[in-house]
């Protein structure tokens, strides 16, 4: 049985070796200017150091260029790809077709992953990108479990899914909340902090939705984190190629502990399915114990239809 890759999003250089020791197979890194909702931002010098360190341990490294791309960013993206294309990067992760075209022009030999937050919802779409030379597509976290498995069965290339972490519900390139606060004469630094940012409170569901702003605009996240640590078997059996833990909105210790837990769960699921099924609930409870304040765990949208009938 094929073992899926465990890919993580580190906050900084100092996390890389602890995450490798914890069991990470691959890393997603990049600059804030070009990468969308990264757990941490790596300038070009840090990126070079990170790539060198990751490859020293024979792990994979993917560089994110999956931001929403306005016209003014395109020339800078060309320069960025040109500067990093000589590094032993395993793939560039893009979303915008314009970024795909630039990558093909500047670095035609580099491997590409299509990493759109919302558009990877069916196998016709992912096969569109495979037919254009893309190795992997990242499925949207909004689709349910059965369509994930069906898409993998019909896909012509690799498939990646989010199995643990926060799901973004909304993004605008504009600083919507920050501009409002400025108009009100309030301090805007808090909205720019992921650690102490704003929370939207849903009194009906008793959930807190994190909000922050960065160079990519305004981001609003779901009020809970998806956790599939005890429910990986169907994905593994279907041959899903990569399982992702997203470190955004989490501490370094949390990400390392989550990586250890998922490394154990993936290995056990493959080596001893009966024991994995037996200890699955305990693994889930372990993750609940380290959850940050206001962050519940659930199954995300894997068992939740996105369309409801009106009563």
N, C-alpha and C positions, 0 to 999 in steps of 0.2 A: 504494500500500500504506500502511495506517495505521501510524504510528509510535507504539509504546507509550510511555507515560509512564515516566520513571525517577524513582522516589520513594525518599528516603533518610530516615534517622532521626538528626538531629544531636545532638551532646552538649551544645552551648551556643550562645549568641548569636554568639560569635566564629567559629564554623564556617560560618555561613550563607552569607556572601558567597563564601568560598573554595569551598564546595560548589556554589554557583550558577556560579561561573567554571569549575568542573570539569564541569558539564553536568547538574546535578540539575534536574528539572522541578517537583518537589513535595517537601514536607517534612511529616513527622509529628512533632508536638510535644505537650507536655502536662505536667500535674502528676503527681508520683509518687502522690499520693492517689487519682487517678482513672484514670491511664494505666498500662497493663500492660507491664512490661519495656521501657520506653523507654530509648534509649541515654543520654539526659540528661533532667534535669528542669527545667522552666521554671515559676517562680512567676508570679503573675498580671501583675506588672509586666514581667518578662522576656518573657512570652507576648505581651503587647501590643507590645513592641518588636520581637519576632521577626516577628509578623504584619505590622507596618508595613514592616519591611525586606524581607520576602519579596514583598509586594505591590508594593513600589517597583520590583522587578525583574520584575514581571508573572509571577511563579511562583505555584504553588498551595500552600496550607497547610491541613493537616488536624489537628484537635485530638483527641487520644485520650481517650475516656472508657470504655475497654474493660476496666476492672478487674472482678474478681469483686465483686459488690455486696451486702454485708450490709445489714440493715435500717438500721443506724446511719449508713450513708453516704448514704442517699437524700436527706435534706433538704439536706445539704451539696452534693450533686450539683445539686439544683435551684438553689441559690444560685450555684454555679459557672457553670452554663449561662446563668442570667439575667445574670450579670456580663459574660460574653464574647459574648453573642449579637449585640451591636451591632458587633462587629469584623468585618472582611471575610474571615471564615473560609470556606473552600471546602467543608468538610464536618466533621461530628462522626463519629468512629469509635467505635461501641459494640459490645458483645458481648451483655450481659445484656438480655433483653426489658424488664426494669424500667427500664433506662437509656433504651431506645427510647421507652417510654411517657412518661417524664419529659421527654425532649427534645421529643416531639410536643406535650406540654402547655405547656412553657415557651417553646419556640422552634419553632413549627410550620412556619415557612418555611425552616428550616435544612436543608441537604442532609445526608443520612445515609449512612454506609458501615457495613456489618456486618462487624466484624473479630473473629471468634472464632478462637482459636488452634487448635482441634481439630475443630470441628463442621461446617465447610464442606467436605463430602466428596462431595456429589452435587448434581445440578441441580434436583431437587425441593426440596431445602432452600434453595438460593439463590433459586429462583423464589418460594418462600414469602415471602422478604423483599422481592423486587422487587415483588410484588403488594401490599405494604404501604408502598410509596413509597420504598424504599431504592434509591439509585442504583448502589451498588457492593457486591460481596461479596468478602471476602478468603478464598481457599481455604486449607485446612489444608495444612501442608508435608509431611504424612505420605502424601498421595495420590500415585499414580504419574503419569507424563507423559500417558499415553493418557486416563485419566479427567479430567485437567485440560483437555485439548483437547475431549473430549466434553462436559464441563460448559460450557465456553465456547460451544460450538456450540448448546447447548440453552438457554443462559441468556438471560433477558429484559433483562439490564442489564450493567454493567461488571464485569469480573473482574480481581482482582489476585493475584499470586503472589510468593512469596519466591524470588529467584534467587541470592542471595548472603548468607551470614551464618550465625549460630548458630541451631539449632533447640532450643526448650525441650522437654525430655522429661517434666518433672514439675513441678507446682506444688501447694502447699498454702497456705491462708491462715494457717496456724499457723507459728510460728518453730521448726520441728522440731529443726534442728541446733543453733540458738542455745540453746534450752531444755535440750537434752542437755548442751551444753558448760557451761552455768551449773550444772547439777546435778553435773557432774564438777569444778566449781571452776576451770574453764579460762577464758581470755580469749575473749570473743565478738566483739571488734571485727573480727577477720579475716574472719569469715563475712559481715560487713556490707560488705565491700570487694569491688567488682567487679574492681579492678586486682590485688589480692593476696589474693583469696579462696581458699577451700578447693578442692581437686581430689580427686575420687574416681578412684582408679586401677583400671582393669580389666586385670588381669595377663594374661588370656586373649587379649584383643584389643589389648593394649598401648595403651590409650587413656586420656586424662584427661578427666573430666567436671567442668566448672566448677559450683560451688555458691555461691550467695549468697542473702542475705536482705535484704528491704526492707519498706516498709509493706504490700506485697502478700503477704508471707509468704516461703516458701522456694521457690527455683527451682533446678532441676538441668537442665543443658544437655547436648546430645549432645557426643561427644568429638571431632567434626570439624565443619568448616563446609561447607555446600553451596556449590558454585560451578558455575554454568551459563554462564559467559562465552563458551564456544566452542560452546554447544548451544542457542542462542536461536531459531534459525530456525523451528522448528515452532511455538513459542509466538507468534512474530510473525505467521507465516502464518495461524494460527488466529484472530488478532485479539485475543489477550489484551491488556487495556487498560493494565495497569500492572505494571511489574517492580520489585520492591523489594530494596534493599540494606539490611540491618539493621546498624547500627553498634554494637550492644550487644557488650560485651566486647572492643572494638577501640579503638585510639588514634585521635586526630584525623587524624594523617597517613595512617594506613591507610585510613580512610573516604574521605578526599579522593582518594587514589590509586586506590582501588577505583571511585569514581564516575567518575573520568577514564577508566579502562579500560573500564567498561561503556558510557559515553557513546560512546566510539570504536567499541566492538563493535556496539552497536545501530545506529548510523548506517551502519557499513560493511555490516552484514547486509542492510540495506534498499537501500543504494545500489549495492553490488557483491557479490553473494552468492558468486560464485566466489572472489574475493579473501578474503572472510570465512572461507570454508571452508579456504582455503589457510593463513591465519595463525592459525586458531583454536587450535591446539595451543600456539603461541607465546604467545598471550594467557593461556592457562591456566597455562603455566609462569611467566609474569610474576606472576600472582597467588600462585603457590606461593612465589615468592621473598620476598614481603612478609608471609607468614603469621607470626603470633606463635608463640612457643615452645609446644609441645604441641598445636598446632592444625593438624591435617591438612585437606586439601581432598578432597571427594568429590562425588558426584551427589545427596547427600541420599537421598530416597526416590523420586526420579523413575523409577529403574529397579529398585527394590527392593520386592518384595511384602512386605506387612505380616503376612501369614498364611502359616505354613509347615505342611506335613503332618508328622505324627509318623512317625518311621522304624519 
